[in-house]
């Protein structure tokens, strides 16, 4: 069994925007922090279970001007990080592995993503999505 936990500062990152669509860009540039934790439990090399949790808190500090004319501006000189917002992103995962034979494993994984974005000039947005994976894994 092992576990980990750590925190990071994010000097420059990106957070999906529901409104900012400039020069084929659909994300806000942001800074903030993250926290990551996880635990792994294994029974010899036959069976293992692991879980992780990640949280990202992102802040867009510099938005575009209120009186911007979107039909007449140069996207290369727009000095903005995107929509003024605060976003919280959560990623939770659970993974299991079962040894089948020699170096072959059956791996199952479930990952859940949530995003809660609070905009200064728009309605807040909450989104959630999940994915599942079933894999045949070869370890060497």
Backbone as CSV, one residue per row, in Angstrom:
resi,resn,N_x,N_y,N_z,CA_x,CA_y,CA_z,C_x,C_y,C_z
1,UNK,0.851,-1.175,0.000,0.000,0.000,0.000,0.893,1.232,0.000
2,UNK,0.508,2.229,-0.766,1.182,3.525,-0.720,0.155,4.615,-1.014
3,UNK,0.499,5.805,-0.582,-0.400,6.951,-0.787,0.444,8.196,-1.011
4,UNK,-0.171,9.198,-1.588,0.527,10.461,-1.811,-0.448,11.619,-1.730
5,UNK,0.104,12.791,-1.449,-0.663,14.040,-1.447,0.315,15.170,-1.685
6,UNK,-0.044,16.095,-2.553,0.786,17.271,-2.755,-0.038,18.419,-3.328
7,UNK,0.546,19.607,-3.202,-0.100,20.824,-3.709,0.881,21.531,-4.638
8,UNK,0.342,22.225,-5.622,1.156,22.929,-6.613,0.609,24.330,-6.846
9,UNK,1.517,25.237,-7.181,1.116,26.544,-7.679,1.079,26.454,-9.201
10,UNK,0.069,27.044,-9.806,-0.046,27.072,-11.267,0.190,28.514,-11.705
11,UNK,1.343,28.756,-12.314,1.665,30.115,-12.756,0.884,30.498,-14.002
12,UNK,0.776,29.564,-14.949,0.001,29.812,-16.160,-0.605,28.497,-16.622
13,UNK,-1.913,28.464,-16.697,-2.634,27.278,-17.140,-3.804,27.691,-18.013
14,UNK,-4.619,26.739,-18.365,-5.790,27.011,-19.181,-7.019,26.371,-18.592
15,UNK,-8.146,27.046,-18.696,-9.434,26.521,-18.246,-10.452,26.757,-19.362
16,UNK,-11.202,25.728,-19.696,-12.205,25.819,-20.752,-13.155,26.976,-20.491
17,UNK,-13.447,27.745,-21.536,-14.399,28.846,-21.440,-15.647,28.499,-22.240
18,UNK,-16.782,28.864,-21.710,-18.046,28.632,-22.400,-18.401,29.788,-23.325
19,UNK,-17.635,30.888,-23.263,-17.996,32.085,-24.015,-16.861,32.648,-24.860
20,UNK,-15.624,32.528,-24.427,-14.486,33.159,-25.100,-14.124,32.384,-26.357
21,UNK,-14.307,32.992,-27.519,-14.028,32.362,-28.820,-13.238,33.347,-29.670
22,UNK,-11.962,33.495,-29.387,-11.135,34.441,-30.117,-10.014,33.681,-30.812
23,UNK,-9.889,33.874,-32.121,-8.808,33.283,-32.907,-8.708,31.777,-32.672
24,UNK,-9.840,31.082,-32.757,-9.935,29.632,-32.581,-9.507,29.173,-31.185
25,UNK,-9.578,30.025,-30.207,-9.228,29.692,-28.825,-10.502,29.636,-28.001
26,UNK,-10.719,28.553,-27.271,-11.927,28.408,-26.452,-11.581,28.188,-24.979
27,UNK,-10.496,28.774,-24.527,-10.081,28.625,-23.139,-9.581,29.959,-22.597
28,UNK,-9.621,30.077,-21.283,-9.083,31.243,-20.602,-7.689,30.912,-20.084
29,UNK,-6.770,31.840,-20.187,-5.478,31.696,-19.543,-5.667,32.081,-18.083
30,UNK,-5.125,31.283,-17.176,-5.404,31.497,-15.765,-4.224,31.051,-14.913
31,UNK,-4.225,31.484,-13.671,-3.261,31.018,-12.687,-4.030,30.581,-11.457
32,UNK,-3.374,29.831,-10.591,-4.055,29.342,-9.393,-3.243,28.281,-8.683
33,UNK,-3.926,27.232,-8.234,-3.252,26.158,-7.490,-3.973,24.843,-7.726
34,UNK,-3.299,23.746,-7.368,-3.922,22.425,-7.479,-3.519,21.565,-6.292
35,UNK,-4.356,20.582,-6.024,-4.117,19.597,-4.973,-4.336,18.227,-5.585
36,UNK,-3.424,17.293,-5.300,-3.544,15.942,-5.843,-3.305,14.938,-4.723
37,UNK,-4.175,13.922,-4.665,-4.027,12.856,-3.684,-4.281,11.520,-4.370
38,UNK,-3.770,10.465,-3.758,-3.997,9.145,-4.321,-3.605,8.046,-3.360
39,UNK,-4.142,6.866,-3.619,-3.828,5.688,-2.818,-3.789,4.471,-3.736
40,UNK,-2.843,3.583,-3.470,-2.692,2.342,-4.224,-2.627,1.184,-3.238
41,UNK,-3.416,0.164,-3.505,-3.401,-1.046,-2.673,-3.216,-2.226,-3.612
42,UNK,-2.210,-3.074,-3.303,-1.927,-4.224,-4.169,-1.761,-5.485,-3.326
43,UNK,-2.238,-6.591,-3.862,-2.012,-7.903,-3.264,-1.033,-8.626,-4.175
44,UNK,0.207,-8.758,-3.717,1.325,-9.250,-4.531,1.240,-8.593,-5.907
45,UNK,1.376,-9.361,-6.965,1.216,-8.769,-8.298,-0.052,-9.294,-8.967
46,UNK,-0.984,-9.820,-8.174,-2.200,-10.436,-8.719,-3.363,-9.466,-8.872
47,UNK,-3.495,-8.547,-7.919,-4.657,-7.663,-7.902,-4.240,-6.316,-7.319
48,UNK,-4.749,-5.234,-7.886,-4.480,-3.911,-7.323,-5.683,-2.991,-7.541
49,UNK,-5.824,-2.052,-6.634,-6.854,-1.019,-6.700,-6.170,0.308,-6.413
50,UNK,-6.473,1.314,-7.211,-5.917,2.643,-6.954,-6.987,3.696,-7.205
51,UNK,-6.867,4.783,-6.476,-7.806,5.887,-6.608,-7.023,7.194,-6.525
52,UNK,-7.423,8.182,-7.328,-6.799,9.502,-7.276,-7.871,10.588,-7.258
53,UNK,-7.497,11.717,-6.705,-8.361,12.899,-6.703,-7.475,14.095,-7.034
54,UNK,-7.924,14.922,-7.983,-7.214,16.134,-8.364,-8.196,17.296,-8.340
55,UNK,-7.748,18.433,-7.790,-8.563,19.641,-7.768,-7.709,20.784,-8.282
56,UNK,-8.256,21.555,-9.232,-7.570,22.703,-9.801,-8.444,23.935,-9.579
57,UNK,-7.885,24.967,-8.983,-8.594,26.235,-8.759,-7.890,27.281,-9.617
58,UNK,-8.602,27.789,-10.622,-7.991,28.675,-11.619,-8.691,30.042,-11.625
59,UNK,-7.898,31.103,-11.718,-8.411,32.470,-11.722,-7.954,33.188,-12.986
60,UNK,-8.903,33.768,-13.730,-8.580,34.618,-14.872,-8.602,36.048,-14.354
61,UNK,-7.435,36.678,-14.328,-7.294,37.987,-13.695,-7.626,39.142,-14.633
62,UNK,-7.238,39.016,-15.885,-7.391,40.147,-16.807,-8.358,39.766,-17.917
63,UNK,-9.539,40.332,-17.880,-10.527,40.106,-18.929,-10.413,41.173,-20.010
64,UNK,-11.248,41.073,-21.005,-11.269,42.074,-22.064,-12.139,43.255,-21.626
65,UNK,-11.962,44.414,-22.253,-12.738,45.602,-21.868,-14.246,45.404,-22.084
66,UNK,-15.040,46.084,-21.267,-16.502,46.002,-21.385,-17.004,46.536,-22.720
67,UNK,-16.334,47.552,-23.256,-16.822,48.212,-24.474,-16.137,47.700,-25.744
68,UNK,-15.620,46.485,-25.731,-14.895,45.965,-26.896,-15.856,45.734,-28.062
69,UNK,-15.413,46.097,-29.260,-16.180,45.864,-30.470,-15.639,44.577,-31.100
70,UNK,-16.360,43.484,-30.958,-15.878,42.176,-31.408,-15.747,42.091,-32.930
71,UNK,-16.391,42.997,-33.659,-16.288,42.983,-35.121,-15.055,43.733,-35.629
72,UNK,-14.446,44.542,-34.758,-13.333,45.378,-35.207,-12.221,45.379,-34.156
73,UNK,-11.496,44.263,-34.032,-10.356,44.215,-33.129,-9.325,43.249,-33.705
74,UNK,-8.086,43.411,-33.289,-6.995,42.550,-33.744,-6.738,41.510,-32.657
75,UNK,-7.035,40.239,-32.939,-6.898,39.184,-31.936,-5.449,38.982,-31.507
76,UNK,-4.497,39.405,-32.339,-3.072,39.255,-31.999,-2.616,40.272,-30.957
77,UNK,-3.333,41.392,-30.835,-2.928,42.433,-29.884,-3.906,42.576,-28.719
78,UNK,-4.931,41.741,-28.647,-5.881,41.811,-27.533,-5.172,41.362,-26.260
79,UNK,-5.025,42.253,-25.308,-4.325,41.966,-24.066,-5.323,41.490,-23.018
80,UNK,-5.758,40.238,-23.153,-6.738,39.675,-22.235,-6.465,38.194,-22.056
81,UNK,-6.747,37.697,-20.867,-6.587,36.272,-20.602,-7.837,35.494,-21.004
82,UNK,-8.922,36.185,-21.250,-10.184,35.551,-21.594,-11.311,36.167,-20.795
83,UNK,-12.346,35.389,-20.528,-13.459,35.862,-19.697,-12.996,35.944,-18.250
84,UNK,-13.344,37.032,-17.557,-13.031,37.115,-16.126,-13.831,36.029,-15.425
85,UNK,-13.109,35.111,-14.760,-13.801,33.974,-14.139,-12.941,33.323,-13.075
86,UNK,-13.605,32.462,-12.323,-12.962,31.566,-11.365,-13.496,30.177,-11.675
87,UNK,-12.589,29.224,-11.872,-13.015,27.871,-12.214,-12.446,26.870,-11.210
88,UNK,-13.265,25.886,-10.868,-12.821,24.773,-10.030,-13.021,23.506,-10.846
89,UNK,-11.941,22.774,-11.052,-11.979,21.532,-11.816,-11.667,20.376,-10.866
90,UNK,-12.465,19.303,-10.939,-12.253,18.110,-10.113,-12.109,16.899,-11.033
91,UNK,-11.130,16.048,-10.748,-10.944,14.796,-11.478,-10.802,13.689,-10.437
92,UNK,-11.694,12.704,-10.502,-11.658,11.566,-9.581,-11.562,10.293,-10.406
93,UNK,-10.659,9.395,-10.003,-10.519,8.152,-10.763,-10.412,6.950,-9.830
94,UNK,-10.840,5.809,-10.368,-10.731,4.521,-9.679,-10.264,3.513,-10.716
95,UNK,-9.210,2.766,-10.375,-8.645,1.795,-11.313,-8.407,0.473,-10.595
96,UNK,-8.729,-0.622,-11.281,-8.443,-1.965,-10.759,-7.672,-2.747,-11.816
97,UNK,-6.795,-3.635,-11.331,-6.039,-4.508,-12.225,-6.071,-5.927,-11.684
98,UNK,-6.302,-6.870,-12.568,-6.339,-8.291,-12.221,-5.369,-9.025,-13.135
99,UNK,-4.423,-9.750,-12.525,-3.447,-10.484,-13.330,-4.122,-11.697,-13.963
100,UNK,-3.957,-11.819,-15.284,-4.538,-12.941,-16.005,-3.527,-14.068,-16.193
101,UNK,-2.360,-13.716,-16.727,-1.342,-14.716,-17.007,-0.019,-14.008,-17.252
102,UNK,1.036,-14.464,-16.625,2.384,-13.897,-16.754,2.345,-12.375,-16.679
103,UNK,2.531,-11.684,-17.784,2.600,-10.223,-17.779,1.324,-9.566,-18.307
104,UNK,0.242,-10.315,-18.407,-1.035,-9.812,-18.932,-2.000,-9.514,-17.795
105,UNK,-2.641,-8.359,-17.873,-3.580,-7.905,-16.844,-4.872,-7.409,-17.490
106,UNK,-5.964,-7.572,-16.775,-7.235,-6.959,-17.157,-7.363,-5.698,-16.301
107,UNK,-7.491,-4.548,-16.956,-7.520,-3.265,-16.260,-8.858,-2.580,-16.503
108,UNK,-9.486,-2.130,-15.447,-10.715,-1.350,-15.533,-10.501,0.000,-14.880
109,UNK,-11.031,1.060,-15.506,-10.833,2.401,-14.980,-12.108,3.216,-15.163
110,UNK,-12.431,3.997,-14.146,-13.543,4.939,-14.209,-13.006,6.308,-13.811
111,UNK,-13.302,7.334,-14.622,-12.845,8.697,-14.343,-14.039,9.643,-14.416
112,UNK,-14.164,10.506,-13.424,-15.241,11.498,-13.373,-14.621,12.898,-13.371
113,UNK,-15.148,13.776,-14.235,-14.670,15.147,-14.351,-15.821,16.102,-14.039
114,UNK,-15.562,17.123,-13.234,-16.543,18.186,-13.019,-15.840,19.535,-13.137
115,UNK,-16.588,20.517,-13.614,-16.079,21.889,-13.732,-17.175,22.843,-13.290
116,UNK,-16.831,23.748,-12.391,-17.751,24.776,-11.922,-17.080,26.125,-12.182
117,UNK,-17.603,26.871,-13.148,-16.998,28.147,-13.522,-17.944,29.286,-13.163
118,UNK,-17.425,30.246,-12.405,-18.173,31.442,-12.020,-17.643,32.620,-12.827
119,UNK,-18.480,33.128,-13.744,-18.086,34.221,-14.625,-18.491,35.563,-14.025
120,UNK,-17.718,36.595,-14.339,-18.049,37.936,-13.874,-19.194,38.527,-14.698
121,UNK,-19.198,38.290,-16.031,-20.176,38.940,-16.911,-21.222,37.982,-17.482
122,UNK,-21.136,36.701,-17.160,-22.066,35.711,-17.701,-22.620,34.855,-16.567
123,UNK,-23.622,34.054,-16.906,-24.161,33.101,-15.930,-23.126,32.043,-15.625
124,UNK,-23.139,31.528,-14.409,-22.218,30.472,-14.003,-22.556,29.182,-14.737
125,UNK,-21.548,28.334,-14.929,-21.723,27.076,-15.652,-21.143,25.934,-14.827
126,UNK,-21.919,24.851,-14.715,-21.454,23.619,-14.079,-21.564,22.505,-15.113
127,UNK,-20.494,21.764,-15.286,-20.543,20.648,-16.223,-19.906,19.420,-15.598
128,UNK,-20.371,18.261,-16.057,-19.896,16.996,-15.512,-19.853,15.969,-16.635
129,UNK,-18.802,15.185,-16.656,-18.693,14.098,-17.627,-17.882,12.967,-17.011
130,UNK,-18.090,11.770,-17.533,-17.400,10.587,-17.012,-16.926,9.733,-18.170
131,UNK,-15.975,8.886,-17.883,-15.538,7.918,-18.881,-15.173,6.620,-18.182
132,UNK,-15.310,5.537,-18.915,-14.924,4.221,-18.419,-14.022,3.539,-19.430
133,UNK,-13.070,2.789,-18.935,-12.141,2.080,-19.824,-12.008,0.637,-19.341
134,UNK,-11.965,-0.272,-20.284,-11.660,-1.673,-20.011,-10.523,-2.038,-20.963
135,UNK,-9.384,-2.436,-20.382,-8.187,-2.609,-21.192,-7.508,-3.949,-20.888
136,UNK,-6.854,-4.480,-21.884,-5.961,-5.609,-21.723,-4.557,-5.003,-21.696
137,UNK,-3.852,-5.172,-20.573,-2.571,-4.512,-20.346,-1.443,-5.525,-20.338
138,UNK,-0.353,-5.182,-20.998,0.854,-6.004,-20.996,1.950,-5.201,-20.297
139,UNK,2.525,-5.742,-19.230,3.582,-5.049,-18.477,4.915,-5.738,-18.726
140,UNK,5.915,-4.951,-19.062,7.241,-5.532,-19.275,8.293,-4.750,-18.523
